[in-house]
Amino acid sequence: MTIALHCARLFTGINSGIAPDQAVVIAGNRIAAVGARASVDVPPDAQWIDLGNGTLLPGLIDLHAHPTYYFRRPDAAEYGRPAFSDALITLFAVSQLEQDLAAGITTVRDVGAVNRLTHDIEKARQKGFVRVPRVCGCGRIVTPTGGHVHDRRGLTHQADGVEGVRRAVREEIRAGAAFIKLATNGADFLDTEIQERSSEIQRVANGVEFSQEELDVAVLEAHRAGLKVACHTRWRPAVVKAIQAGVDTIEHATFMTDDDMRAIADKGIVWVPTIYQGVATIKLRAEKNGMNDGVLSEESYVRRRHLFELALRLGVKIGAGTDIFRPEVNFAALVDELESFANFGMSNAEALQCATRVNAEALGWGDRIGTLAAGKLADLIFVPGDPLRDLNALRAPKLVMLDGSIVGQH
């Protein structure tokens, strides 16, 4: 079946412009043609859909998500009981992914799944059993024994030493990983009240959980298999080692220096700053602990803004990811992240490209998704208004298409 979509405005993601009075022709699950309505070649038997006054653009991509991450829920203890099955956690994850799809997120990079459950969710999506975004999953997070999130049920693959890490990466690949996620130096200084003390902050900051040799072999094995590597970092020593190891994306890196950002730019590494989640979480933790949330949030805001502005000047590739795992924060918060980008100096068009083309390239899927062009998979959304003028236009998609099928229409 061939569908022709007519829109008042088109944002392809290829460049930063908006084209008026456009048509996108979809044959099966792929885009067949894109162009001005008056000149685009449309088969005579195509079904025309006039979308009206709004903007058609590529489906959004969340580059940092945890659909199975139930740990922050008020009833999390129930999930951790042996009686709470993987099936129930899977259904929980599906419910989160359904929210994402309704919000116009057509692809999710899952950077850590309980018992690798999103591998099967993606298989179920491909078979048509569930209606959720396509999922690019890493399976379990490879972390040292006792390392970052080691205490989360089924979330990590703990390994030590060069050969232990090599084996862990190979086992995640065998289990179906689409990329490898490493975690090193994961704590941040607001995890507990005791870490307010400068000595404790320094101890956490200096504690790199993986050695350079362990990180090197992890990246080597992943790249040998043709997979990309994401690395969770917070403090500078971990960032430096991750850069040296040659990871493909660096997540968070909240406390890196200007020199680290320059190294990221030089190596072409994608930085996924998760700004909105970081500031929102600090505020929530401060409120919970009776701390001065205004001061803490301001310090966090200033630090993140400085790094972001530097990244823009250096031409660093910036990925858009939510990292939403708290019930107090809307799970489908990608628009909030894009607004954070715009508040820190990006144009709306550049922010949109981060959530589409840049994210697709970070996945290694730039030849399939992320832009509206002939031959690409037909993942797209239609929103009222013009998101290049106001990103809030993205909050209520009127149409969502995934793999050439309309999966949401309002």
C-alpha positions as CSV (number, residue, x, y, z in Angstrom):
1,M,0.0,0.0,0.0
2,T,1.2,3.5,-0.9
3,I,0.4,6.5,1.3
4,A,1.0,10.1,0.3
5,L,1.1,12.6,3.2
6,H,0.6,16.3,2.5
7,C,1.8,18.8,5.0
8,A,1.9,22.5,5.3
9,R,5.5,22.3,6.7
10,L,8.2,19.7,6.4
11,F,11.3,19.3,8.6
12,T,13.5,16.6,7.1
13,G,16.3,16.7,9.7
14,I,18.8,16.8,6.9
15,N,19.3,20.5,7.4
16,S,17.9,23.1,9.7
17,G,15.2,24.5,7.3
18,I,11.4,24.1,7.0
19,A,9.9,23.5,3.5
20,P,6.3,24.6,2.8
21,D,3.6,22.6,1.0
22,Q,5.4,19.3,0.9
23,A,4.4,15.7,0.3
24,V,6.0,12.5,1.6
25,V,5.2,9.2,-0.3
26,I,5.4,6.0,1.7
27,A,5.5,2.6,0.0
28,G,5.3,-0.3,2.5
29,N,7.6,0.6,5.4
30,R,9.9,3.0,3.6
31,I,9.8,6.5,2.2
32,A,9.6,6.4,-1.5
33,A,9.8,10.2,-2.3
34,V,9.9,13.6,-0.6
35,G,9.3,16.9,-2.3
36,A,7.0,19.7,-3.1
37,R,3.4,18.5,-3.5
38,A,3.2,20.0,-7.0
39,S,6.2,18.1,-8.3
40,V,6.6,14.9,-6.3
41,D,5.9,11.7,-8.1
42,V,2.9,10.0,-6.5
43,P,1.4,6.7,-7.8
44,P,-2.2,7.1,-9.0
45,D,-3.5,4.5,-6.6
46,A,-1.8,6.1,-3.5
47,Q,-4.0,7.0,-0.5
48,W,-3.7,10.8,0.0
49,I,-3.8,12.0,3.6
50,D,-4.0,15.8,4.0
51,L,-2.5,16.5,7.4
52,G,-3.5,20.2,7.4
53,N,-1.7,23.0,9.2
54,G,1.3,21.6,11.1
55,T,4.8,20.2,10.7
56,L,5.8,16.7,9.5
57,L,9.2,15.6,10.8
58,P,11.2,12.4,11.6
59,G,10.2,10.3,14.5
60,L,12.0,11.3,17.7
61,I,14.8,9.1,19.2
62,D,15.5,8.9,22.9
63,L,19.2,8.0,23.2
64,H,19.2,7.2,26.9
65,A,16.3,5.3,28.4
66,H,15.6,2.6,30.9
67,P,12.1,1.1,30.2
68,T,12.5,-1.7,32.7
69,Y,13.9,0.5,35.4
70,Y,11.3,0.0,38.2
71,F,13.7,0.7,41.1
72,R,12.5,4.2,41.9
73,R,8.9,3.3,42.0
74,P,7.2,3.6,45.5
75,D,6.4,-0.1,45.3
76,A,9.8,-1.1,44.0
77,A,10.3,-3.6,46.8
78,E,7.5,-5.7,45.3
79,Y,9.3,-5.9,42.0
80,G,12.5,-7.2,43.7
81,R,10.7,-10.1,45.3
82,P,11.3,-13.5,43.6
83,A,7.5,-13.8,43.2
84,F,7.5,-10.7,41.0
85,S,8.2,-12.2,37.6
86,D,10.1,-11.0,34.6
87,A,6.8,-11.1,32.8
88,L,5.4,-8.4,35.1
89,I,8.5,-6.3,34.7
90,T,8.2,-6.7,30.9
91,L,4.6,-5.5,31.0
92,F,5.7,-2.5,33.1
93,A,8.4,-1.7,30.4
94,V,5.8,-2.1,27.6
95,S,3.6,0.4,29.4
96,Q,6.5,2.9,29.5
97,L,7.3,2.4,25.9
98,E,3.7,2.9,24.9
99,Q,3.9,6.3,26.5
100,D,7.0,7.1,24.6
101,L,5.4,6.1,21.3
102,A,2.3,8.2,22.0
103,A,4.7,11.1,22.6
104,G,6.2,10.7,19.2
105,I,9.3,8.8,20.2
106,T,9.7,6.1,17.6
107,T,13.1,4.7,18.6
108,V,14.5,4.1,22.1
109,R,18.1,3.2,23.0
110,D,17.8,1.1,26.1
111,V,21.0,1.6,28.0
112,G,20.4,-1.0,30.6
113,A,17.6,-3.6,30.9
114,V,16.6,-5.9,33.8
115,N,17.5,-9.4,32.7
116,R,17.9,-8.2,29.1
117,L,14.0,-8.1,28.8
118,T,13.9,-5.4,26.1
119,H,15.6,-7.8,23.7
120,D,12.4,-9.8,23.7
121,I,10.2,-6.7,23.6
122,E,11.9,-5.7,20.4
123,K,11.3,-9.2,19.0
124,A,7.7,-8.9,20.0
125,R,7.4,-5.5,18.3
126,Q,8.9,-6.9,15.1
127,K,6.3,-9.7,15.2
128,G,3.5,-7.3,15.8
129,F,2.7,-8.5,19.3
130,V,3.1,-5.1,20.9
131,R,2.9,-1.5,19.6
132,V,6.0,0.2,21.0
133,P,8.9,2.2,19.6
134,R,11.7,0.2,18.0
135,V,14.2,-0.6,20.7
136,C,18.0,-0.7,20.4
137,G,19.1,-2.5,23.6
138,C,22.4,-3.2,25.2
139,G,21.0,-5.9,27.5
140,R,22.8,-5.8,30.9
141,I,25.2,-3.0,31.9
142,V,28.8,-4.3,32.1
143,T,30.2,-3.0,35.4
144,P,32.8,-4.2,37.9
145,T,31.9,-6.3,40.9
146,G,30.3,-3.8,43.4
147,G,30.3,-1.1,40.7
148,H,27.6,1.3,39.5
149,V,24.0,0.0,40.1
150,H,25.4,-3.4,41.1
151,D,22.6,-3.8,43.6
152,R,19.8,-3.5,41.0
153,R,18.2,-6.8,40.3
154,G,19.3,-8.2,37.0
155,L,20.5,-4.9,35.6
156,T,24.2,-5.5,35.5
157,H,26.8,-8.0,34.2
158,Q,29.6,-7.7,36.8
159,A,33.1,-8.5,35.7
160,D,36.7,-8.0,36.8
161,G,40.0,-8.1,35.1
162,V,40.8,-8.0,31.4
163,E,39.7,-11.5,30.6
164,G,36.6,-11.2,32.8
165,V,35.5,-8.0,31.1
166,R,36.3,-9.6,27.7
167,R,34.0,-12.5,28.5
168,A,31.2,-10.3,29.8
169,V,31.2,-8.2,26.6
170,R,31.2,-11.4,24.5
171,E,28.3,-12.8,26.5
172,E,26.2,-9.7,26.1
173,I,26.9,-9.8,22.4
174,R,25.8,-13.5,22.3
175,A,22.7,-12.6,24.2
176,G,21.6,-10.2,21.5
177,A,23.1,-6.8,22.5
178,A,22.8,-4.1,19.8
179,F,25.5,-2.2,21.5
180,I,27.6,-2.4,24.7
181,K,27.0,-0.3,27.8
182,L,29.8,0.2,30.3
183,A,29.5,1.9,33.7
184,T,32.5,3.3,35.5
185,N,32.7,5.9,38.3
186,G,29.0,6.1,38.5
187,A,28.2,7.8,41.9
188,D,27.4,11.5,42.1
189,F,27.9,13.7,45.1
190,L,24.2,14.0,46.1
191,D,23.5,10.2,46.4
192,T,23.8,10.4,50.2
193,E,23.9,13.2,52.8
194,I,27.4,12.0,53.9
195,Q,28.8,12.9,50.5
196,E,28.3,16.6,51.3
197,R,31.7,16.4,53.1
198,S,34.5,17.4,50.8
199,S,36.6,14.4,51.7
200,E,33.9,12.1,50.7
201,I,33.3,13.9,47.4
202,Q,37.0,13.6,46.7
203,R,37.0,9.9,47.4
204,V,34.1,9.3,45.1
205,A,35.6,11.6,42.4
206,N,38.9,9.7,42.3
207,G,37.3,6.2,42.3
208,V,37.4,4.9,38.8
209,E,35.6,1.5,38.8
210,F,37.2,0.1,35.6
211,S,40.9,0.2,34.9
212,Q,42.2,1.5,31.6
213,E,43.0,-2.0,30.5
214,E,39.5,-3.2,31.3
215,L,37.9,-0.4,29.4
216,D,40.3,-0.9,26.5
217,V,39.4,-4.5,26.1
218,A,35.7,-3.9,26.4
219,V,35.8,-1.4,23.6
220,L,38.0,-3.6,21.5
221,E,35.7,-6.6,21.7
222,A,32.6,-4.6,21.0
223,H,34.1,-2.8,18.0
224,R,35.5,-6.2,16.7
225,A,31.9,-7.4,16.6
226,G,30.7,-4.2,14.9
227,L,29.0,-2.8,17.9
228,K,29.2,0.7,19.4
229,V,30.0,1.4,23.1
230,A,28.2,3.7,25.5
231,C,29.9,4.6,28.8
232,H,28.3,6.0,31.9
233,T,30.6,8.4,33.7
234,R,30.3,11.2,36.2
235,W,33.8,12.3,37.5
236,R,36.8,13.3,35.5
237,P,39.1,10.3,35.9
238,A,36.5,8.0,34.4
239,V,35.8,10.4,31.6
240,V,39.5,10.6,30.7
241,K,39.8,6.8,30.6
242,A,36.6,6.4,28.6
243,I,37.9,8.9,26.0
244,Q,41.3,7.1,25.8
245,A,39.5,3.7,25.4
246,G,37.6,5.1,22.3
247,V,34.0,4.7,23.4
248,D,31.4,6.0,21.0
249,T,29.1,7.8,23.4
250,I,29.8,9.3,26.8
251,E,26.8,9.5,29.1
252,H,26.5,12.4,31.6
253,A,30.1,13.2,32.3
254,T,28.9,15.9,34.7
255,F,32.2,16.8,36.3
256,M,34.5,16.7,33.3
257,T,36.8,19.6,32.4
258,D,37.1,21.9,29.4
259,D,40.1,19.8,28.3
260,D,38.0,16.7,28.4
261,M,35.4,18.3,26.2
262,R,38.1,19.3,23.7
263,A,39.2,15.6,23.6
264,I,35.7,14.5,23.0
265,A,35.4,16.9,20.1
266,D,38.7,15.8,18.7
267,K,37.7,12.1,18.8
268,G,34.2,12.7,17.4
269,I,32.6,11.1,20.5
270,V,28.9,11.8,21.0
271,W,28.1,13.4,24.4
272,V,24.7,12.6,25.9
273,P,24.4,15.1,28.7
274,T,20.9,14.2,30.1
275,I,20.6,17.8,31.3
276,Y,16.9,17.8,32.3
277,Q,17.1,14.6,34.3
278,G,20.2,15.8,36.1
279,V,18.8,19.1,37.2
280,A,15.3,17.6,38.1
281,T,16.8,14.8,40.1
282,I,19.0,17.1,42.1
283,K,16.0,19.2,43.0
284,L,14.0,16.2,44.1
285,R,16.9,14.8,46.2
286,A,17.5,18.1,47.8
287,E,13.8,18.4,48.7
288,K,13.8,14.9,50.1
289,N,16.8,15.5,52.3
290,G,15.9,18.9,53.4
291,M,18.8,20.5,51.7
292,N,19.1,23.9,50.0
293,D,17.7,22.8,46.6
294,G,18.0,26.3,45.2
295,V,21.7,26.5,45.7
296,L,22.3,22.9,44.6
297,S,20.2,23.3,41.5
298,E,21.9,26.5,40.6
299,E,25.3,25.0,40.9
300,S,24.3,22.1,38.8
301,Y,22.7,24.4,36.3
302,V,25.7,26.6,35.9
303,R,28.1,23.7,35.5
304,R,25.9,22.0,32.9
305,R,25.4,25.2,31.0
306,H,29.1,25.9,30.9
307,L,29.9,22.5,29.5
308,F,27.1,22.7,27.0
309,E,28.1,26.1,25.7
310,L,31.7,24.8,25.3
311,A,30.5,21.8,23.4
312,L,28.6,24.0,21.0
313,R,31.6,26.1,20.4
314,L,33.8,23.1,19.8
315,G,31.3,21.4,17.5
316,V,30.7,18.4,19.7
317,K,28.0,16.0,18.6
318,I,25.3,16.1,21.3
319,G,22.8,13.3,21.7
320,A,19.4,13.8,23.3
321,G,18.4,11.3,26.0
322,T,16.1,11.5,28.9
323,D,17.4,8.9,31.5
324,I,14.0,9.2,33.2
325,F,13.6,6.6,35.9
326,R,11.7,8.5,38.6
327,P,7.9,8.4,39.0
328,E,7.9,12.1,39.9
329,V,9.2,13.0,36.4
330,N,7.2,12.4,33.2
331,F,8.7,9.4,31.5
332,A,8.3,10.9,28.0
333,A,10.4,13.9,28.8
334,L,12.4,14.2,25.6
335,V,10.9,17.6,24.8
336,D,12.1,18.9,28.2
337,E,15.6,17.8,27.2
338,L,15.4,19.6,23.9
339,E,14.1,22.7,25.6
340,S,17.1,22.5,28.0
341,F,19.3,22.4,24.9
342,A,17.6,25.5,23.5
343,N,17.9,27.3,26.8
344,F,21.6,26.6,26.8
345,G,22.1,28.2,23.4
346,M,21.0,25.8,20.6
347,S,18.5,26.8,18.0
348,N,15.3,24.8,18.0
349,A,16.3,23.3,14.7
350,E,19.6,22.1,16.0
351,A,17.9,20.6,19.1
352,L,15.5,18.8,16.8
353,Q,18.4,17.5,14.7
354,C,19.9,16.1,18.0
355,A,16.8,14.1,18.6
356,T,16.6,12.8,15.0
357,R,19.7,12.8,12.7
358,V,22.4,13.0,15.4
359,N,20.8,10.3,17.6
360,A,20.3,8.0,14.6
361,E,24.0,8.4,13.6
362,A,25.0,7.7,17.3
363,L,23.0,4.4,17.0
364,G,24.8,3.5,13.8
365,W,21.4,3.7,12.1
366,G,21.8,6.9,10.2
367,D,21.2,5.0,6.9
368,R,17.8,3.8,8.2
369,I,16.2,6.5,10.4
370,G,16.6,10.0,11.7
371,T,15.8,12.0,8.5
372,L,13.0,12.0,6.0
373,A,14.6,10.9,2.7
374,A,13.9,8.3,0.0
375,G,14.9,4.9,1.1
376,K,14.7,5.6,4.8
377,L,12.3,3.7,7.1
378,A,9.0,5.5,7.4
379,D,9.2,6.7,11.1
380,L,7.7,10.1,11.3
381,I,5.4,12.3,13.3
382,F,3.1,15.2,12.5
383,V,2.6,18.0,15.1
384,P,0.5,21.1,15.2
385,G,2.3,24.4,14.8
386,D,5.9,24.9,14.1
387,P,8.5,23.4,16.5
388,L,11.2,25.6,15.0
389,R,9.3,28.5,16.6
390,D,8.1,26.6,19.7
391,L,9.4,23.2,20.8
392,N,6.2,22.7,22.8
393,A,4.5,21.9,19.5
394,L,6.2,18.5,19.9
395,R,4.2,17.7,23.1
396,A,1.0,16.6,21.4
397,P,1.6,14.7,18.1
398,K,-1.5,14.4,15.9
399,L,0.0,11.5,13.9
400,V,2.7,9.0,14.7
401,M,3.9,6.5,12.0
402,L,6.3,3.7,12.7
403,D,7.7,1.4,10.0
404,G,5.1,2.8,7.6
405,S,2.1,2.1,9.8
406,I,0.1,4.7,11.5
407,V,0.3,3.8,15.2
408,G,-1.2,7.0,16.7
409,Q,-3.7,9.5,15.3
410,H,-5.5,12.3,17.1
